[in-house]
Each structure stands twice: as C-alpha cells, then as structure tokens.
Amino acid sequence: MMIFVTTPDIAGRKVSQTLGMARGSTVRAKHLGTDIVAGLKKLVGGEIYGYSSLMAGAREQAIDRMLAQASEMGADAVVCVRFETSAIMGNASEIVAYGTAVRLDVAQ
C-alpha cells in the first residue's frame, strides 16, 4: 500500500525525487430520501448519517484515485495531501484529494 501523509516529510524516510501533483476527484449527488431525513433531522438536531456516509465514501474514492495517479507516475508516496470540496449544483458536490507524488530513497 502506498504511503500518503498530510505532512511534507515521512518520518524515517527521505524523499529522493519529486514527481509532481497527483490528484483524484469524484462528484456525488444527494439521494432524495437522504434529503427528506435531513429535513426532519434539522428539526431535532444531530448528525445526518446519510450525508456523513456519502461524504466519507466520496473522500475514500478521491484518495483511491489520487493514489492510482501517483502510482502511474511511479511514486512511492504522496506528501502534503489536502482535500477540497465544492458544490457543483444544488444536489451535487465534488471532493478532490491532491498532494505531491514522490519517490523515496531506497537506502533506508
């Protein structure tokens, strides 16, 4: 499994080559049923599990796609990983995971 971290360094490892930015994204739409439950939940408060689950799945898919691109670039790891989200339209959001694809020194 490829290493990915939010930090610029990986403890105990040395970056030998920077390959460039790797990114992965997905666009997810809300389900009408989830919107109805969310509307009711607004009345009593609390976590809206349908949305939490939707966004967790979207983040994982964006990470998987970022790591796949980094692997295609020949990377051993991705450093400085970040996430962005944006609304595409009223019922859909995009999640983007991105970071710097790197090769690690093998003499470690």
Biopython code that builds the backbone (N, CA, C, O; Angstrom):
import numpy as np
from Bio.PDB.StructureBuilder import StructureBuilder

atoms = [
    (1, "MET", "N", (0.843, -1.191, 0.000)),
    (1, "MET", "CA", (0.000, 0.000, 0.000)),
    (1, "MET", "C", (0.885, 1.251, 0.000)),
    (1, "MET", "O", (1.876, 1.327, 0.726)),
    (2, "MET", "N", (0.515, 2.202, -0.807)),
    (2, "MET", "CA", (1.285, 3.433, -0.920)),
    (2, "MET", "C", (1.079, 4.311, 0.318)),
    (2, "MET", "O", (-0.025, 4.408, 0.853)),
    (3, "ILE", "N", (2.153, 4.938, 0.751)),
    (3, "ILE", "CA", (2.100, 5.866, 1.884)),
    (3, "ILE", "C", (1.529, 7.191, 1.398)),
    (3, "ILE", "O", (1.901, 7.675, 0.329)),
    (4, "PHE", "N", (0.624, 7.780, 2.181)),
    (4, "PHE", "CA", (0.191, 9.148, 1.916)),
    (4, "PHE", "C", (0.006, 9.852, 3.242)),
    (4, "PHE", "O", (-0.585, 9.311, 4.177)),
    (5, "VAL", "N", (0.522, 11.070, 3.307)),
    (5, "VAL", "CA", (0.518, 11.836, 4.555)),
    (5, "VAL", "C", (0.183, 13.298, 4.272)),
    (5, "VAL", "O", (0.349, 13.784, 3.153)),
    (6, "THR", "N", (-0.288, 13.984, 5.304)),
    (6, "THR", "CA", (-0.579, 15.412, 5.170)),
    (6, "THR", "C", (0.650, 16.270, 5.431)),
    (6, "THR", "O", (0.625, 17.478, 5.195)),
    (7, "THR", "N", (1.709, 15.665, 5.909)),
    (7, "THR", "CA", (2.939, 16.384, 6.228)),
    (7, "THR", "C", (3.874, 16.419, 5.012)),
    (7, "THR", "O", (3.711, 15.620, 4.090)),
    (8, "PRO", "N", (4.852, 17.336, 5.002)),
    (8, "PRO", "CA", (5.783, 17.381, 3.871)),
    (8, "PRO", "C", (6.861, 16.295, 3.938)),
    (8, "PRO", "O", (7.565, 16.059, 2.956)),
    (9, "ASP", "N", (6.992, 15.638, 5.089)),
    (9, "ASP", "CA", (8.012, 14.614, 5.288)),
    (9, "ASP", "C", (7.362, 13.332, 5.796)),
    (9, "ASP", "O", (6.252, 13.342, 6.328)),
    (10, "ILE", "N", (8.091, 12.223, 5.616)),
    (10, "ILE", "CA", (7.674, 10.946, 6.170)),
    (10, "ILE", "C", (8.759, 10.536, 7.158)),
    (10, "ILE", "O", (9.923, 10.389, 6.785)),
    (11, "ALA", "N", (8.383, 10.355, 8.393)),
    (11, "ALA", "CA", (9.350, 10.038, 9.450)),
    (11, "ALA", "C", (10.186, 8.816, 9.071)),
    (11, "ALA", "O", (9.655, 7.764, 8.715)),
    (12, "GLY", "N", (11.496, 8.982, 9.157)),
    (12, "GLY", "CA", (12.408, 7.886, 8.886)),
    (12, "GLY", "C", (12.669, 7.617, 7.421)),
    (12, "GLY", "O", (13.407, 6.690, 7.087)),
    (13, "ARG", "N", (12.081, 8.406, 6.538)),
    (13, "ARG", "CA", (12.271, 8.212, 5.101)),
    (13, "ARG", "C", (12.763, 9.515, 4.476)),
    (13, "ARG", "O", (12.488, 10.600, 4.989)),
    (14, "LYS", "N", (13.482, 9.404, 3.381)),
    (14, "LYS", "CA", (13.979, 10.580, 2.678)),
    (14, "LYS", "C", (13.411, 10.596, 1.264)),
    (14, "LYS", "O", (13.448, 9.591, 0.555)),
    (15, "VAL", "N", (12.888, 11.748, 0.870)),
    (15, "VAL", "CA", (12.376, 11.915, -0.487)),
    (15, "VAL", "C", (13.566, 12.063, -1.428)),
    (15, "VAL", "O", (14.427, 12.918, -1.221)),
    (16, "SER", "N", (13.609, 11.230, -2.460)),
    (16, "SER", "CA", (14.719, 11.300, -3.415)),
    (16, "SER", "C", (14.332, 12.019, -4.701)),
    (16, "SER", "O", (15.195, 12.527, -5.417)),
    (17, "GLN", "N", (13.017, 12.063, -4.997)),
    (17, "GLN", "CA", (12.584, 12.714, -6.236)),
    (17, "GLN", "C", (11.144, 13.174, -6.099)),
    (17, "GLN", "O", (10.288, 12.454, -5.585)),
    (18, "THR", "N", (10.893, 14.392, -6.572)),
    (18, "THR", "CA", (9.532, 14.925, -6.629)),
    (18, "THR", "C", (9.015, 14.728, -8.039)),
    (18, "THR", "O", (9.657, 15.139, -9.006)),
    (19, "LEU", "N", (7.850, 14.097, -8.158)),
    (19, "LEU", "CA", (7.306, 13.762, -9.475)),
    (19, "LEU", "C", (6.223, 14.720, -9.956)),
    (19, "LEU", "O", (5.951, 14.797, -11.153)),
    (20, "GLY", "N", (5.612, 15.442, -9.042)),
    (20, "GLY", "CA", (4.556, 16.371, -9.425)),
    (20, "GLY", "C", (3.280, 16.115, -8.648)),
    (20, "GLY", "O", (3.235, 15.269, -7.755)),
    (21, "MET", "N", (2.252, 16.854, -9.001)),
    (21, "MET", "CA", (0.989, 16.751, -8.287)),
    (21, "MET", "C", (0.205, 15.534, -8.755)),
    (21, "MET", "O", (0.085, 15.259, -9.949)),
    (22, "ALA", "N", (-0.324, 14.813, -7.767)),
    (22, "ALA", "CA", (-1.256, 13.718, -8.048)),
    (22, "ALA", "C", (-2.601, 14.147, -7.484)),
    (22, "ALA", "O", (-2.669, 14.740, -6.407)),
    (23, "ARG", "N", (-3.666, 13.849, -8.211)),
    (23, "ARG", "CA", (-4.987, 14.244, -7.718)),
    (23, "ARG", "C", (-6.029, 13.215, -8.113)),
    (23, "ARG", "O", (-5.867, 12.459, -9.071)),
    (24, "GLY", "N", (-7.082, 13.215, -7.354)),
    (24, "GLY", "CA", (-8.211, 12.352, -7.650)),
    (24, "GLY", "C", (-9.469, 13.071, -7.217)),
    (24, "GLY", "O", (-9.466, 13.790, -6.218)),
    (25, "SER", "N", (-10.536, 12.886, -7.956)),
    (25, "SER", "CA", (-11.773, 13.580, -7.593)),
    (25, "SER", "C", (-12.978, 12.700, -7.873)),
    (25, "SER", "O", (-12.903, 11.726, -8.621)),
    (26, "THR", "N", (-14.073, 13.065, -7.261)),
    (26, "THR", "CA", (-15.350, 12.419, -7.506)),
    (26, "THR", "C", (-16.446, 13.441, -7.281)),
    (26, "THR", "O", (-16.290, 14.363, -6.480)),
    (27, "VAL", "N", (-17.534, 13.282, -7.975)),
    (27, "VAL", "CA", (-18.708, 14.134, -7.789)),
    (27, "VAL", "C", (-19.832, 13.231, -7.308)),
    (27, "VAL", "O", (-20.130, 12.215, -7.936)),
    (28, "ARG", "N", (-20.441, 13.591, -6.221)),
    (28, "ARG", "CA", (-21.521, 12.793, -5.642)),
    (28, "ARG", "C", (-22.785, 13.629, -5.533)),
    (28, "ARG", "O", (-22.738, 14.818, -5.215)),
    (29, "ALA", "N", (-23.902, 12.996, -5.797)),
    (29, "ALA", "CA", (-25.208, 13.646, -5.680)),
    (29, "ALA", "C", (-25.944, 13.085, -4.470)),
    (29, "ALA", "O", (-25.780, 11.918, -4.114)),
    (30, "LYS", "N", (-26.745, 13.921, -3.852)),
    (30, "LYS", "CA", (-27.546, 13.502, -2.705)),
    (30, "LYS", "C", (-28.759, 12.721, -3.192)),
    (30, "LYS", "O", (-29.279, 12.970, -4.280)),
    (31, "HIS", "N", (-29.195, 11.789, -2.384)),
    (31, "HIS", "CA", (-30.383, 10.991, -2.662)),
    (31, "HIS", "C", (-31.594, 11.702, -2.070)),
    (31, "HIS", "O", (-31.514, 12.255, -0.973)),
    (32, "LEU", "N", (-32.700, 11.690, -2.778)),
    (32, "LEU", "CA", (-33.915, 12.367, -2.314)),
    (32, "LEU", "C", (-34.324, 11.905, -0.919)),
    (32, "LEU", "O", (-34.732, 12.721, -0.092)),
    (33, "GLY", "N", (-34.219, 10.605, -0.652)),
    (33, "GLY", "CA", (-34.568, 10.081, 0.673)),
    (33, "GLY", "C", (-33.698, 10.677, 1.764)),
    (33, "GLY", "O", (-34.179, 10.979, 2.856)),
    (34, "THR", "N", (-32.412, 10.845, 1.466)),
    (34, "THR", "CA", (-31.496, 11.445, 2.430)),
    (34, "THR", "C", (-31.894, 12.891, 2.703)),
    (34, "THR", "O", (-31.823, 13.353, 3.842)),
    (35, "ASP", "N", (-32.312, 13.605, 1.661)),
    (35, "ASP", "CA", (-32.766, 14.986, 1.838)),
    (35, "ASP", "C", (-33.992, 15.064, 2.745)),
    (35, "ASP", "O", (-34.105, 15.980, 3.559)),
    (36, "ILE", "N", (-34.898, 14.119, 2.607)),
    (36, "ILE", "CA", (-36.100, 14.119, 3.452)),
    (36, "ILE", "C", (-35.719, 13.873, 4.906)),
    (36, "ILE", "O", (-36.191, 14.575, 5.800)),
    (37, "VAL", "N", (-34.868, 12.879, 5.147)),
    (37, "VAL", "CA", (-34.411, 12.586, 6.511)),
    (37, "VAL", "C", (-33.644, 13.778, 7.069)),
    (37, "VAL", "O", (-33.800, 14.118, 8.242)),
    (38, "ALA", "N", (-32.819, 14.415, 6.245)),
    (38, "ALA", "CA", (-32.049, 15.574, 6.692)),
    (38, "ALA", "C", (-32.976, 16.716, 7.091)),
    (38, "ALA", "O", (-32.729, 17.403, 8.082)),
    (39, "GLY", "N", (-34.040, 16.918, 6.321)),
    (39, "GLY", "CA", (-35.005, 17.965, 6.661)),
    (39, "GLY", "C", (-35.650, 17.715, 8.004)),
    (39, "GLY", "O", (-35.841, 18.646, 8.787)),
    (40, "LEU", "N", (-35.985, 16.477, 8.278)),
    (40, "LEU", "CA", (-36.566, 16.132, 9.582)),
    (40, "LEU", "C", (-35.533, 16.267, 10.697)),
    (40, "LEU", "O", (-35.853, 16.721, 11.796)),
    (41, "LYS", "N", (-34.300, 15.874, 10.412)),
    (41, "LYS", "CA", (-33.225, 15.935, 11.410)),
    (41, "LYS", "C", (-32.927, 17.377, 11.807)),
    (41, "LYS", "O", (-32.532, 17.639, 12.944)),
    (42, "LYS", "N", (-33.115, 18.317, 10.874)),
    (42, "LYS", "CA", (-32.884, 19.733, 11.198)),
    (42, "LYS", "C", (-33.799, 20.196, 12.326)),
    (42, "LYS", "O", (-33.451, 21.106, 13.079)),
    (43, "LEU", "N", (-34.950, 19.579, 12.440)),
    (43, "LEU", "CA", (-35.906, 19.975, 13.477)),
    (43, "LEU", "C", (-35.440, 19.568, 14.873)),
    (43, "LEU", "O", (-35.685, 20.284, 15.844)),
    (44, "VAL", "N", (-34.764, 18.411, 14.975)),
    (44, "VAL", "CA", (-34.353, 17.915, 16.287)),
    (44, "VAL", "C", (-32.850, 18.000, 16.518)),
    (44, "VAL", "O", (-32.392, 17.849, 17.650)),
    (45, "GLY", "N", (-32.084, 18.238, 15.470)),
    (45, "GLY", "CA", (-30.634, 18.360, 15.594)),
    (45, "GLY", "C", (-29.939, 17.006, 15.551)),
    (45, "GLY", "O", (-30.584, 15.958, 15.610)),
    (46, "GLY", "N", (-28.642, 17.044, 15.451)),
    (46, "GLY", "CA", (-27.839, 15.825, 15.433)),
    (46, "GLY", "C", (-27.207, 15.569, 14.079)),
    (46, "GLY", "O", (-27.437, 16.284, 13.104)),
    (47, "GLU", "N", (-26.402, 14.520, 14.063)),
    (47, "GLU", "CA", (-25.679, 14.165, 12.840)),
    (47, "GLU", "C", (-26.630, 13.585, 11.795)),
    (47, "GLU", "O", (-27.543, 12.824, 12.116)),
    (48, "ILE", "N", (-26.400, 13.956, 10.564)),
    (48, "ILE", "CA", (-27.170, 13.414, 9.442)),
    (48, "ILE", "C", (-26.315, 12.310, 8.833)),
    (48, "ILE", "O", (-25.469, 12.561, 7.975)),
    (49, "TYR", "N", (-26.552, 11.074, 9.296)),
    (49, "TYR", "CA", (-25.703, 9.943, 8.940)),
    (49, "TYR", "C", (-25.649, 9.686, 7.439)),
    (49, "TYR", "O", (-24.605, 9.285, 6.923)),
    (50, "GLY", "N", (-26.740, 9.907, 6.736)),
    (50, "GLY", "CA", (-26.738, 9.695, 5.288)),
    (50, "GLY", "C", (-25.728, 10.582, 4.590)),
    (50, "GLY", "O", (-25.026, 10.132, 3.684)),
    (51, "TYR", "N", (-25.647, 11.845, 5.005)),
    (51, "TYR", "CA", (-24.675, 12.763, 4.407)),
    (51, "TYR", "C", (-23.253, 12.414, 4.849)),
    (51, "TYR", "O", (-22.317, 12.471, 4.051)),
    (52, "SER", "N", (-23.100, 12.051, 6.128)),
    (52, "SER", "CA", (-21.767, 11.679, 6.623)),
    (52, "SER", "C", (-21.224, 10.492, 5.842)),
    (52, "SER", "O", (-20.058, 10.484, 5.446)),
    (53, "SER", "N", (-22.062, 9.499, 5.624)),
    (53, "SER", "CA", (-21.669, 8.311, 4.881)),
    (53, "SER", "C", (-21.349, 8.653, 3.429)),
    (53, "SER", "O", (-20.368, 8.158, 2.873)),
    (54, "LEU", "N", (-22.166, 9.489, 2.824)),
    (54, "LEU", "CA", (-21.947, 9.914, 1.445)),
    (54, "LEU", "C", (-20.589, 10.597, 1.297)),
    (54, "LEU", "O", (-19.836, 10.288, 0.374)),
    (55, "MET", "N", (-20.276, 11.516, 2.195)),
    (55, "MET", "CA", (-19.019, 12.257, 2.093)),
    (55, "MET", "C", (-17.818, 11.376, 2.432)),
    (55, "MET", "O", (-16.754, 11.531, 1.833)),
    (56, "ALA", "N", (-17.973, 10.454, 3.384)),
    (56, "ALA", "CA", (-16.876, 9.539, 3.718)),
    (56, "ALA", "C", (-16.537, 8.672, 2.503)),
    (56, "ALA", "O", (-15.362, 8.477, 2.192)),
    (57, "GLY", "N", (-17.541, 8.159, 1.828)),
    (57, "GLY", "CA", (-17.309, 7.360, 0.625)),
    (57, "GLY", "C", (-16.659, 8.174, -0.483)),
    (57, "GLY", "O", (-15.793, 7.676, -1.202)),
    (58, "ALA", "N", (-17.077, 9.427, -0.617)),
    (58, "ALA", "CA", (-16.508, 10.303, -1.643)),
    (58, "ALA", "C", (-15.039, 10.584, -1.354)),
    (58, "ALA", "O", (-14.212, 10.574, -2.266)),
    (59, "ARG", "N", (-14.710, 10.836, -0.086)),
    (59, "ARG", "CA", (-13.304, 11.070, 0.276)),
    (59, "ARG", "C", (-12.450, 9.847, -0.038)),
    (59, "ARG", "O", (-11.358, 9.979, -0.591)),
    (60, "GLU", "N", (-12.940, 8.657, 0.309)),
    (60, "GLU", "CA", (-12.179, 7.433, 0.043)),
    (60, "GLU", "C", (-11.964, 7.225, -1.458)),
    (60, "GLU", "O", (-10.880, 6.827, -1.883)),
    (61, "GLN", "N", (-12.990, 7.492, -2.250)),
    (61, "GLN", "CA", (-12.847, 7.340, -3.695)),
    (61, "GLN", "C", (-11.846, 8.356, -4.249)),
    (61, "GLN", "O", (-11.038, 8.014, -5.113)),
    (62, "ALA", "N", (-11.888, 9.581, -3.771)),
    (62, "ALA", "CA", (-10.936, 10.603, -4.226)),
    (62, "ALA", "C", (-9.505, 10.207, -3.851)),
    (62, "ALA", "O", (-8.582, 10.384, -4.645)),
    (63, "ILE", "N", (-9.324, 9.670, -2.640)),
    (63, "ILE", "CA", (-7.993, 9.205, -2.218)),
    (63, "ILE", "C", (-7.529, 8.071, -3.123)),
    (63, "ILE", "O", (-6.396, 8.083, -3.603)),
    (64, "ASP", "N", (-8.394, 7.098, -3.356)),
    (64, "ASP", "CA", (-8.029, 5.961, -4.221)),
    (64, "ASP", "C", (-7.599, 6.439, -5.598)),
    (64, "ASP", "O", (-6.621, 5.938, -6.153)),
    (65, "ARG", "N", (-8.316, 7.393, -6.147)),
    (65, "ARG", "CA", (-7.977, 7.907, -7.480)),
    (65, "ARG", "C", (-6.663, 8.693, -7.461)),
    (65, "ARG", "O", (-5.884, 8.609, -8.410)),
    (66, "MET", "N", (-6.411, 9.453, -6.393)),
    (66, "MET", "CA", (-5.146, 10.180, -6.261)),
    (66, "MET", "C", (-3.984, 9.189, -6.190)),
    (66, "MET", "O", (-2.965, 9.372, -6.855)),
    (67, "LEU", "N", (-4.141, 8.140, -5.381)),
    (67, "LEU", "CA", (-3.075, 7.150, -5.242)),
    (67, "LEU", "C", (-2.847, 6.389, -6.544)),
    (67, "LEU", "O", (-1.709, 6.048, -6.864)),
    (68, "ALA", "N", (-3.900, 6.120, -7.292)),
    (68, "ALA", "CA", (-3.756, 5.454, -8.591)),
    (68, "ALA", "C", (-2.958, 6.326, -9.553)),
    (68, "ALA", "O", (-2.093, 5.829, -10.274)),
    (69, "GLN", "N", (-3.249, 7.633, -9.564)),
    (69, "GLN", "CA", (-2.497, 8.530, -10.438)),
    (69, "GLN", "C", (-1.035, 8.599, -9.996)),
    (69, "GLN", "O", (-0.132, 8.590, -10.832)),
    (70, "ALA", "N", (-0.802, 8.667, -8.683)),
    (70, "ALA", "CA", (0.575, 8.709, -8.176)),
    (70, "ALA", "C", (1.327, 7.435, -8.566)),
    (70, "ALA", "O", (2.500, 7.494, -8.936)),
    (71, "SER", "N", (0.663, 6.300, -8.484)),
    (71, "SER", "CA", (1.274, 5.027, -8.870)),
    (71, "SER", "C", (1.640, 5.027, -10.355)),
    (71, "SER", "O", (2.712, 4.554, -10.732)),
    (72, "GLU", "N", (0.755, 5.554, -11.191)),
    (72, "GLU", "CA", (1.041, 5.661, -12.627)),
    (72, "GLU", "C", (2.247, 6.547, -12.892)),
    (72, "GLU", "O", (2.948, 6.368, -13.888)),
    (73, "MET", "N", (2.488, 7.497, -12.008)),
    (73, "MET", "CA", (3.633, 8.396, -12.138)),
    (73, "MET", "C", (4.921, 7.744, -11.626)),
    (73, "MET", "O", (6.006, 8.300, -11.797)),
    (74, "GLY", "N", (4.806, 6.573, -11.001)),
    (74, "GLY", "CA", (5.973, 5.890, -10.454)),
    (74, "GLY", "C", (6.293, 6.276, -9.025)),
    (74, "GLY", "O", (7.421, 6.074, -8.575)),
    (75, "ALA", "N", (5.339, 6.823, -8.307)),
    (75, "ALA", "CA", (5.571, 7.300, -6.945)),
    (75, "ALA", "C", (5.560, 6.163, -5.934)),
    (75, "ALA", "O", (4.918, 5.130, -6.127)),
    (76, "ASP", "N", (6.291, 6.389, -4.852)),
    (76, "ASP", "CA", (6.262, 5.503, -3.684)),
    (76, "ASP", "C", (5.335, 6.060, -2.603)),
    (76, "ASP", "O", (4.858, 5.331, -1.734)),
    (77, "ALA", "N", (5.092, 7.375, -2.681)),
    (77, "ALA", "CA", (4.309, 8.039, -1.635)),
    (77, "ALA", "C", (3.729, 9.339, -2.167)),
    (77, "ALA", "O", (4.132, 9.839, -3.217)),
    (78, "VAL", "N", (2.775, 9.874, -1.420)),
    (78, "VAL", "CA", (2.219, 11.200, -1.703)),
    (78, "VAL", "C", (2.300, 11.991, -0.408)),
    (78, "VAL", "O", (1.796, 11.557, 0.628)),
    (79, "VAL", "N", (2.938, 13.155, -0.473)),
    (79, "VAL", "CA", (3.080, 14.015, 0.707)),
    (79, "VAL", "C", (2.227, 15.275, 0.529)),
    (79, "VAL", "O", (1.785, 15.597, -0.574)),
    (80, "CYS", "N", (2.015, 15.966, 1.627)),
    (80, "CYS", "CA", (1.243, 17.215, 1.634)),
    (80, "CYS", "C", (-0.175, 17.013, 1.084)),
    (80, "CYS", "O", (-0.673, 17.847, 0.329)),
    (81, "VAL", "N", (-0.822, 15.903, 1.464)),
    (81, "VAL", "CA", (-2.163, 15.602, 0.959)),
    (81, "VAL", "C", (-3.166, 16.598, 1.533)),
    (81, "VAL", "O", (-3.138, 16.924, 2.719)),
    (82, "ARG", "N", (-4.047, 17.070, 0.665)),
    (82, "ARG", "CA", (-5.102, 18.023, 1.048)),
    (82, "ARG", "C", (-6.404, 17.598, 0.396)),
    (82, "ARG", "O", (-6.416, 16.820, -0.559)),
    (83, "PHE", "N", (-7.497, 18.121, 0.927)),
    (83, "PHE", "CA", (-8.827, 17.889, 0.369)),
    (83, "PHE", "C", (-9.490, 19.220, 0.079)),
    (83, "PHE", "O", (-9.299, 20.197, 0.804)),
    (84, "GLU", "N", (-10.263, 19.249, -0.980)),
    (84, "GLU", "CA", (-11.094, 20.405, -1.323)),
    (84, "GLU", "C", (-12.483, 19.886, -1.635)),
    (84, "GLU", "O", (-12.639, 18.766, -2.121)),
    (85, "THR", "N", (-13.474, 20.686, -1.360)),
    (85, "THR", "CA", (-14.831, 20.332, -1.737)),
    (85, "THR", "C", (-15.512, 21.563, -2.312)),
    (85, "THR", "O", (-15.226, 22.693, -1.919)),
    (86, "SER", "N", (-16.407, 21.324, -3.239)),
    (86, "SER", "CA", (-17.155, 22.439, -3.808)),
    (86, "SER", "C", (-18.509, 21.937, -4.283)),
    (86, "SER", "O", (-18.669, 20.773, -4.650)),
    (87, "ALA", "N", (-19.468, 22.834, -4.268)),
    (87, "ALA", "CA", (-20.800, 22.499, -4.769)),
    (87, "ALA", "C", (-20.787, 22.642, -6.284)),
    (87, "ALA", "O", (-20.370, 23.671, -6.815)),
    (88, "ILE", "N", (-21.243, 21.610, -6.972)),
    (88, "ILE", "CA", (-21.316, 21.635, -8.427)),
    (88, "ILE", "C", (-22.659, 22.200, -8.857)),
    (88, "ILE", "O", (-22.747, 23.012, -9.779)),
    (89, "MET", "N", (-23.702, 21.753, -8.170)),
    (89, "MET", "CA", (-25.056, 22.244, -8.374)),
    (89, "MET", "C", (-25.803, 22.021, -7.064)),
    (89, "MET", "O", (-25.200, 21.584, -6.084)),
    (90, "GLY", "N", (-27.060, 22.300, -7.026)),
    (90, "GLY", "CA", (-27.810, 22.218, -5.782)),
    (90, "GLY", "C", (-27.715, 20.901, -5.044)),
    (90, "GLY", "O", (-27.716, 20.887, -3.813)),
    (91, "ASN", "N", (-27.632, 19.796, -5.759)),
    (91, "ASN", "CA", (-27.646, 18.486, -5.116)),
    (91, "ASN", "C", (-26.363, 17.686, -5.298)),
    (91, "ASN", "O", (-26.355, 16.489, -5.008)),
    (92, "ALA", "N", (-25.287, 18.293, -5.764)),
    (92, "ALA", "CA", (-24.062, 17.543, -6.008)),
    (92, "ALA", "C", (-22.843, 18.323, -5.529)),
    (92, "ALA", "O", (-22.782, 19.550, -5.619)),
    (93, "SER", "N", (-21.871, 17.562, -5.016)),
    (93, "SER", "CA", (-20.615, 18.151, -4.554)),
    (93, "SER", "C", (-19.439, 17.382, -5.135)),
    (93, "SER", "O", (-19.522, 16.182, -5.392)),
    (94, "GLU", "N", (-18.347, 18.102, -5.333)),
    (94, "GLU", "CA", (-17.104, 17.480, -5.784)),
    (94, "GLU", "C", (-16.142, 17.432, -4.609)),
    (94, "GLU", "O", (-16.013, 18.399, -3.858)),
    (95, "ILE", "N", (-15.473, 16.304, -4.458)),
    (95, "ILE", "CA", (-14.394, 16.150, -3.482)),
    (95, "ILE", "C", (-13.122, 15.911, -4.274)),
    (95, "ILE", "O", (-13.092, 15.055, -5.158)),
    (96, "VAL", "N", (-12.077, 16.654, -3.967)),
    (96, "VAL", "CA", (-10.784, 16.488, -4.623)),
    (96, "VAL", "C", (-9.741, 16.198, -3.553)),
    (96, "VAL", "O", (-9.662, 16.905, -2.547)),
    (97, "ALA", "N", (-8.944, 15.162, -3.769)),
    (97, "ALA", "CA", (-7.784, 14.867, -2.927)),
    (97, "ALA", "C", (-6.559, 15.120, -3.797)),
    (97, "ALA", "O", (-6.506, 14.672, -4.942)),
    (98, "TYR", "N", (-5.570, 15.838, -3.255)),
    (98, "TYR", "CA", (-4.373, 16.099, -4.043)),
    (98, "TYR", "C", (-3.157, 16.194, -3.137)),
    (98, "TYR", "O", (-3.270, 16.475, -1.944)),
    (99, "GLY", "N", (-2.002, 15.957, -3.723)),
    (99, "GLY", "CA", (-0.751, 16.035, -2.984)),
    (99, "GLY", "C", (0.406, 15.911, -3.950)),
    (99, "GLY", "O", (0.214, 15.844, -5.164)),
    (100, "THR", "N", (1.605, 15.881, -3.404)),
    (100, "THR", "CA", (2.813, 15.787, -4.211)),
    (100, "THR", "C", (3.290, 14.341, -4.256)),
    (100, "THR", "O", (3.605, 13.749, -3.224)),
    (101, "ALA", "N", (3.339, 13.781, -5.456)),
    (101, "ALA", "CA", (3.830, 12.420, -5.654)),
    (101, "ALA", "C", (5.353, 12.435, -5.579)),
    (101, "ALA", "O", (6.006, 13.270, -6.204)),
    (102, "VAL", "N", (5.911, 11.503, -4.807)),
    (102, "VAL", "CA", (7.364, 11.468, -4.608)),
    (102, "VAL", "C", (7.881, 10.040, -4.679)),
    (102, "VAL", "O", (7.142, 9.074, -4.489)),
    (103, "ARG", "N", (9.184, 9.939, -4.959)),
    (103, "ARG", "CA", (9.902, 8.668, -4.815)),
    (103, "ARG", "C", (10.724, 8.772, -3.548)),
    (103, "ARG", "O", (11.281, 9.823, -3.231)),
    (104, "LEU", "N", (10.791, 7.671, -2.833)),
    (104, "LEU", "CA", (11.556, 7.631, -1.587)),
    (104, "LEU", "C", (12.906, 6.967, -1.826)),
    (104, "LEU", "O", (13.047, 6.096, -2.685)),
    (105, "ASP", "N", (13.889, 7.397, -1.049)),
    (105, "ASP", "CA", (15.228, 6.828, -1.122)),
    (105, "ASP", "C", (15.156, 5.360, -0.694)),
    (105, "ASP", "O", (14.595, 5.054, 0.358)),
    (106, "VAL", "N", (15.715, 4.454, -1.494)),
    (106, "VAL", "CA", (15.637, 3.031, -1.183)),
    (106, "VAL", "C", (16.679, 2.596, -0.173)),
    (106, "VAL", "O", (16.577, 1.498, 0.374)),
    (107, "ALA", "N", (17.665, 3.412, 0.087)),
    (107, "ALA", "CA", (18.745, 3.063, 1.015)),
    (107, "ALA", "C", (18.353, 3.358, 2.468)),
    (107, "ALA", "O", (19.188, 3.830, 3.240)),
    (108, "GLN", "N", (17.139, 3.097, 2.843)),
    (108, "GLN", "CA", (16.673, 3.381, 4.204)),
    (108, "GLN", "C", (16.494, 2.101, 4.962)),
    (108, "GLN", "O", (16.107, 2.124, 6.130)),
]
sb = StructureBuilder()
sb.init_structure("model")
sb.init_model(0)
sb.init_chain("A")
sb.init_seg("    ")
for serial, (resi, resn, name, xyz) in enumerate(atoms, 1):
    if name == "N":
        sb.init_residue(resn, " ", resi, " ")
    sb.init_atom(name, np.array(xyz, "f"), 0.0, 1.0, " ", f" {name:<3s}", serial, name[0])
structure = sb.get_structure()
